[in-house]
Amino acid sequence: MTSYIYYTATTLDGFLADPNDSLDWLMTQPIDNDGPFAIADLMATVGVTVMGSTTYEWLLRHLGDDPWPYPEQRTFVFTHRDLAVVHPSIELIAGTPAEHRARIEEAADDLGVWVVGGGHLAAQFASAGMLDEMVVSYAPVVLGAGRPLFTGQFDFELLETAQNRAFLIGRYRVVGPRG
Ligand SMILES: NC(=O)c1ccc[n+]([C@@H]2O[C@H](COP(=O)([O-])OP(=O)(O)OC[C@H]3O[C@@H](n4cnc5c(N)ncnc54)[C@H](OP(=O)(O)O)[C@@H]3O)[C@@H](O)[C@H]2O)c1
C-alpha cells in the first residue's frame, strides 16, 4: 500500500502562503534542519511528489540558478496549463487524483507520496481516499488572509506532537470527510 502524506507549514490561522503567494513569513523562521520532522527525513521516504501549479510556479520563481530540488523523485504537477517543465522527472497532469492513482503509485514504487500542496489539492487527495497522514508545522504568525491549509470538511486524529525551534508540529491521521 502506497502511503500518502501531506507535509506542510502553515500560519496559526491556517494559511500556506499570503494572498500574493509570498512565503516570507515562513522563510524567516528559525528551524533546525536536523531536528524533529526535518524535510530530509521526509525525502528519504518518498518516491513521488505531487503539487498544484501555484506551488510549482512558486518553486520555479525561487529556484534562481539552483537545480530542481527533487531530482530523485517523480513529480506530478496538477495543472490545466502548458507550463515549463524544468526537469525530466516532472510531468504535468490534469484531472482527479483517482484518475492518476495507478501511475502515481507505480512511480512511487515501494516509497511514499508527498502531497506538497496547496490545500485544495490535498483535499482532493483526501476525498479520493489518497491521503493517510498530514504533518503540519505551525509557524508563530497570523496573516489574516492567504492560501488555505486545507479546503472542505475533514476529521483528523492527532498522533504526535513535537517542537522544532519556532515550529509546533502535529502529525495527524486522516480520518475522513465529516458527516
Ligand atoms: N507553507 C508551505 O509549506 C507551502 C506548501 C505548499 C505550497 N505553499 C504555497 O501555498 C500556495 C498554494 O497555492 P494554491 O492554493 O493556489 O494551490 P496549488 O495547489 O499550488 O495550485 C492550485 C492550482 O493547481 C491547479 N490544479 C489544482 N487541482 C487540479 C486538478 N485536479 N487538475 C488540474 N489542475 C489542478 C489549478 O491551476 P491551473 O489549472 O490554472 O494551472 C489550481 O488553480 C502557493 O503560493 C505555494 O507556494 C506553501
The ligand as an SDF file (V2000), in Angstrom:
LIG
                    3D

 48 52  0  0  0  0  0  0  0  0999 V2000
    3.6730   26.7320    3.6250 N   0  0  0  0  0  0  0  0  0  0  0  0
    4.0970   25.7070    2.9040 C   0  0  0  0  0  0  0  0  0  0  0  0
    4.8550   24.8470    3.3680 O   0  0  0  0  0  0  0  0  0  0  0  0
    3.5750   25.5740    1.4950 C   0  0  0  0  0  0  0  0  0  0  0  0
    3.4190   24.3230    0.9380 C   0  0  0  0  0  0  0  0  0  0  0  0
    2.8730   24.2270   -0.3230 C   0  0  0  0  0  0  0  0  0  0  0  0
    2.5180   25.3600   -1.0150 C   0  0  0  0  0  0  0  0  0  0  0  0
    2.7130   26.5750   -0.4530 N   0  0  0  0  0  0  0  0  0  0  0  0
    2.2880   27.7960   -1.1480 C   0  0  0  0  0  0  0  0  0  0  0  0
    0.8820   27.8920   -0.9800 O   0  0  0  0  0  0  0  0  0  0  0  0
    0.2780   28.3940   -2.1720 C   0  0  0  0  0  0  0  0  0  0  0  0
   -0.7070   27.3560   -2.6840 C   0  0  0  0  0  0  0  0  0  0  0  0
   -1.3510   27.8620   -3.7880 O   0  0  0  0  0  0  0  0  0  0  0  0
   -2.8330   27.3670   -4.2190 P   0  0  0  0  0  0  0  0  0  0  0  0
   -3.7330   27.4400   -3.0520 O   0  0  0  0  0  0  0  0  0  0  0  0
   -3.1670   28.1190   -5.4610 O   0  0  0  0  0  0  0  0  0  0  0  0
   -2.6740   25.8130   -4.5530 O   0  0  0  0  0  0  0  0  0  0  0  0
   -1.8800   24.9050   -5.6010 P   0  0  0  0  0  0  0  0  0  0  0  0
   -2.4050   23.5280   -5.3670 O   0  0  0  0  0  0  0  0  0  0  0  0
   -0.4100   25.0780   -5.5020 O   0  0  0  0  0  0  0  0  0  0  0  0
   -2.3330   25.4050   -7.0610 O   0  0  0  0  0  0  0  0  0  0  0  0
   -3.6930   25.4150   -7.4150 C   0  0  0  0  0  0  0  0  0  0  0  0
   -3.8060   25.2830   -8.9270 C   0  0  0  0  0  0  0  0  0  0  0  0
   -3.3950   23.9690   -9.3480 O   0  0  0  0  0  0  0  0  0  0  0  0
   -4.1980   23.5600  -10.4690 C   0  0  0  0  0  0  0  0  0  0  0  0
   -4.9730   22.3930  -10.0770 N   0  0  0  0  0  0  0  0  0  0  0  0
   -5.3950   22.0530   -8.8170 C   0  0  0  0  0  0  0  0  0  0  0  0
   -6.0550   20.8900   -8.8390 N   0  0  0  0  0  0  0  0  0  0  0  0
   -6.0490   20.4730  -10.1230 C   0  0  0  0  0  0  0  0  0  0  0  0
   -6.5660   19.3210  -10.7810 C   0  0  0  0  0  0  0  0  0  0  0  0
   -7.2420   18.3600  -10.1270 N   0  0  0  0  0  0  0  0  0  0  0  0
   -6.3450   19.1910  -12.1200 N   0  0  0  0  0  0  0  0  0  0  0  0
   -5.6480   20.1440  -12.7960 C   0  0  0  0  0  0  0  0  0  0  0  0
   -5.1580   21.2630  -12.2210 N   0  0  0  0  0  0  0  0  0  0  0  0
   -5.3530   21.4240  -10.9090 C   0  0  0  0  0  0  0  0  0  0  0  0
   -5.1070   24.7590  -10.8180 C   0  0  0  0  0  0  0  0  0  0  0  0
   -4.4060   25.6690  -11.6480 O   0  0  0  0  0  0  0  0  0  0  0  0
   -4.2640   25.6860  -13.2680 P   0  0  0  0  0  0  0  0  0  0  0  0
   -5.0840   24.5770  -13.8280 O   0  0  0  0  0  0  0  0  0  0  0  0
   -4.7470   27.0380  -13.6740 O   0  0  0  0  0  0  0  0  0  0  0  0
   -2.7920   25.5380  -13.5250 O   0  0  0  0  0  0  0  0  0  0  0  0
   -5.2230   25.4390   -9.4540 C   0  0  0  0  0  0  0  0  0  0  0  0
   -5.5880   26.8030   -9.5520 O   0  0  0  0  0  0  0  0  0  0  0  0
    1.4290   28.6790   -3.1390 C   0  0  0  0  0  0  0  0  0  0  0  0
    1.8220   30.0240   -3.0110 O   0  0  0  0  0  0  0  0  0  0  0  0
    2.5550   27.7820   -2.6320 C   0  0  0  0  0  0  0  0  0  0  0  0
    3.8350   28.2880   -2.9430 O   0  0  0  0  0  0  0  0  0  0  0  0
    3.2160   26.7080    0.7900 C   0  0  0  0  0  0  0  0  0  0  0  0
  1  2  1  0
  2  3  2  0
  2  4  1  0
  4  5  1  0
  4 48  2  0
  5  6  2  0
  6  7  1  0
  7  8  2  0
  8  9  1  0
  8 48  1  0
  9 10  1  0
  9 46  1  0
 10 11  1  0
 11 12  1  0
 11 44  1  0
 12 13  1  0
 13 14  1  0
 14 15  2  0
 14 16  1  0
 14 17  1  0
 17 18  1  0
 18 19  2  0
 18 20  1  0
 18 21  1  0
 21 22  1  0
 22 23  1  0
 23 24  1  0
 23 42  1  0
 24 25  1  0
 25 26  1  0
 25 36  1  0
 26 27  1  0
 26 35  1  0
 27 28  2  0
 28 29  1  0
 29 30  1  0
 29 35  2  0
 30 31  1  0
 30 32  2  0
 32 33  1  0
 33 34  2  0
 34 35  1  0
 36 37  1  0
 36 42  1  0
 37 38  1  0
 38 39  2  0
 38 40  1  0
 38 41  1  0
 42 43  1  0
 44 45  1  0
 44 46  1  0
 46 47  1  0
M  CHG  2   8   1  16  -1
M  END
$$$$
